[in-house]
Amino acid sequence: MAERVVSTADLHLWTEDFGDPGDPPLLLLGAHSSRGWPDEFVAELVAQGLHVIRYDHRDTGRTVSLDTAQNPYTFYELAADAIAVLDGWGIDRVHLVCFALGAATGQLMAIDYPDRLRSLTMTGAAALTVDFFTSCDCAYSGEPTPSGLPAPRREVLDLIMQSPILDDVDAELDRRVAMARAMSGSVLPFDPAEFRRWEEREIAHSGIAGRNTPNIDERADITDRGPELAQVQTPTLVIQGPLDPVHQPPHSAFLAESIPGAQLLEIPGLGHSFPSAAHPALAAAIAEHVRRAESVAVA
């Protein structure tokens, strides 16, 4: 494992890698800091013969923004950051694995930087044509979403939007575990001690009790880029969690149908989280998708 700080004009992006640099490169792109991808899950990917890179996004973990005003930014800046990480590690083309809001960034990368991707995997995701922020508003108003697809579950949004408890680490950990439980569904085993341990690692990594989240400008609409998914040629896998309370079915099916040749895989019991019970199936699915993409590229 090696750490590396990748600098751009306005950022110092904290990154690290795992595995053999000679193996197919895999970039993890999530919604929070690098610790949103549990160490144990990363180890599963490495055991599958992958060179894994994870990093702290803007406003998260140890990534330092040089914009002291902390102005909001768009998914376009997040996509450019991911490209900067690839450049910083000397990687020409990568297998990209995205989760949650990271999937919006991944879709933009597949449209705007197709020559930098070997394959794309998304889970906990919605298509670019879906206005997530408006869908959240609809969850509270009871109005139909513009896309006609299900809105996030209101009780989960309530937990997501709670303010962190900055003066009591134990209470903050309790809050995060409760949110993870709501995200995980009721089928796969949920170990609160496991999620608490992961959140302790995140706090130790970032140095603050309150989890920072990407400061995305909600006014910057990217839904107009959705139709361009029909031109994406990157081999794509969409993994559906049938118990995902944020992007409930059939969000993943809609996303897969938007990209030519995309495969849809449902992992039974999966929600909007990465419990250890799901690690083997997720890692195996990602690795198999990578191997298929690699074999096509060689052919």
N, C-alpha and C positions, 0 to 999 in steps of 0.2 A: 504494500500500500504506500502511495506517495501523495503528499499534499502539494497543491500548486495554486498560486494566486494569478488569475488572468486579468490583466488590466485593459480597460478600454478608455475612451475619452472621458467618461463620467463615472466609471465604476472600477472597483477591485472585486472581482468575482472569486470567491473561495471555492476550490474544487479539490477532489481527491479521486484516486483510481484504485481498482482492485483487480487482481488476476494477472494473467500473462499478457503483456502488450502485443504479443504475436497472435493472440486469439481475436476473433471478430469483435470490433468495438461496439459497445452498447452504452448509450447515454440515457440516463433516467431524468425525466422532466415532470415535476409534480406541481403541487399547489403551495407548498411551504418550503421549509429549509431542506437540506440534504437528508436530515434525520427523519423526514417523512417516509423514507425508504429504509425500513429496519435493517440493521446489520445482518440479521439472520436471513432475510430475504436476499440481500446482496450476495451472501455466501452461497445460497442456493444457485443463483445465476452464475457465479464464478465456477461452481462445481459442474455446471453444464458446459463449461469450456468457453466462457465469454469474458472479455476484458471490459469491466464495468466502470463507468465514470458517473459520479453524482456531484451535485454542487448546490450552493446556497443561492437562491434567486434574489433579485433585488429586494431590499428591506427585510431579508431573513437571515438567520444564522450569523455567520461571520463576514458575509459580503458587505462591503463598505461603499455606500453611495457618496459620490463627490458633490451631489446636488444638495446643499444644506437646506434648501427650502422644501425638500421632499415632495416635489411636484408629482402629481399622478402621471402615470405613463400608460402606454397601450400594449396590447399583445404584440404589436410590431417591434417594440423595443425588446420585449422578452424573447422574441424569435431571434433578433440580432444578437442578444446576449448568448443564446445557445450556440449560434454560429461562432461567436468569439471564443467560447469554451472549446469547440472543436479545433479552431485555429491554434489556441493555446496549447493543446495537446498534440498538434501536428497530425490531426485526423482529417482526411479528405472526405470520406463518406462513412456514415455511421448508421447503426440500427437504433432507432429512436423508440423509447418506451415512455408513454405519457399517461398521467393520471389526473382526473378532475380538470381544473382550469388549465393544467399543463397540456391537455388534449387540444384546447383551442389554439395554443401556441404551436403544437405539433402539426395541426392541419394547415396553419399559415405557412409553416416551413415546407410542407409537402407541396404547397402551391407556389411559393416564392423562391424556395431554395431546393428544387427537386434533385439537383446534381449533388447535394450534400447528404442525401439519405439513401441507405441501402434497403431499409424496410421501416415500417411504422406499425407500432402496436399501441392501442388505446384501451383503457378501461376506466370505468366511472366517468364516462364521457358523453357529451352531447355534440351534435353537428354544429358547424359554424352558422347555419341558418337559424339556429335556435338562440333567441335573445335570453340568456340566462338571468340577467338582472331583472328584466321585465317579468320573466316567469316567476321569480321570487316575489315580486309585487302581487302577481296573480294568486299566489299561494295564500296571501292574506286577504285579498279583496274577494276571492271566490270567483273571479271572472275567468273565462277560458283563456288559455295562453295563446299568443299569436300563432304559434306553430301547430296548435291543436294537440300537442303532446302533453303528458302529465307534468304538472308543476312539482317542485320539491315538496316534501311533506312539511307542513307548517311546524309541527313539534320539533323537527330536526333543525329547521331554520332558527327557531327560538334558541336552541343550544349553540348553534354556530355563531350567532350574533351576540351572545353574552360577552361582556367585557372580561378580560383576564383579571385574576385576583393577584395583584402585584405584591401585596404585603404579606402573603401567606402562601408559601410554596406548597405545603400539604393540601391546602384548600384548592389551589390552582390545579394540582395533580388530580384531585378528586373530580374537579370540573371536566378536565380533559378526558378522564376515563369514562365518565358518564356520557360524554359526547361520542366517544369511540364505541361505547356499547350501543347507542342509538343508531350509529352508522353501520354496525356490523350485522344487523338482523338477528334472527332467533334460531337459526339452524346450525351453523358452524359453532364449535365450542368457543366461548369467549372467556379468556383468562385475564381478569382485571389486573393481576400482578404483572403480567406480561406487558400490557399496554402502559401501565404505570412505569415500568422499567424503561420502556422506549421513550416516554415523555421525560423521564429524569435525564436520559442521555441528551435529549434535545435541549433541555434547559442548561445542562452542563456545557454543551457545545456552543450555544448562543450567548450564555452568560447572563440571561435575563429570564425572569419567571414568566413574563407575558410573551406569548408567541406572536411574533410579527408576521403579518400576511402581506402578500403583494398589494401595493397601492395602485390598483388598476383604475384608470379613468373610465367610469361607467358610461360617460357620454360618447366615447369613441366606439361607434357601432361598427362591428365587423360582419354583421349578418349578410351584408351585400356581397361578401366574398364567398358565401356558401355555394352558389351555383358553380363556382370554379372547381369544386371538388370532383365534378364530373370529368375533369381533364387530368386528374391525378393518376400517375402511372406507378407510383411507389407501391410495392407489395404491402398490403395492409391487413392487419388482424384487429378486429374489434371484440373485446371480451366483455360480455354482459354479466353483471351481477344481478340475478333475479330479485334480490332483496335490497337493491340499491335504493335508498330513500331520497336521494338527491336527483339522480337521473333515472327515474323509474322506467321499466320496460314500457313501451318498445323503443326507448331512445337509442339504444345501441343498434337495434335492427335498422332504424331509420338512418343512422350514421353509416352503417355498412352498405346500405342500399345507395347511398349518395356517392360512393367511391367505386369505380369500376373494378370488378374482380375481388373486392374486399371480402374476407372471410369473417363470419360471425361465430363466436364460440361462447356458450353459456357454461359457467362453472357453478354447479349446484350449491346453493347456500351462500354464495358470495354477496356481500353488501357493498358499502362504499368505504372499505378499509382493507388492511392487509394482516389479518390474524394469521398466526403461524400455521393454523390448520389449512389455510389456503395456499401457503407458500409453495409446496411441491407441485400442485396443479398449475399455478400461475407460472412458475419458473419453467416447467416442462413445456407449456404452451408457447411461451416466448422463445425458448431455445429451438423448438421445432420450427417455428415461423422463421427464425433467423437462418436455420439450416436450409429451409426451402428457398429463401431469398438468395442465399449464398450459392446454392446449386444452380439456380437460374442464371445468376450473374456469370458463373464460370462457363455454363453452356453457351 
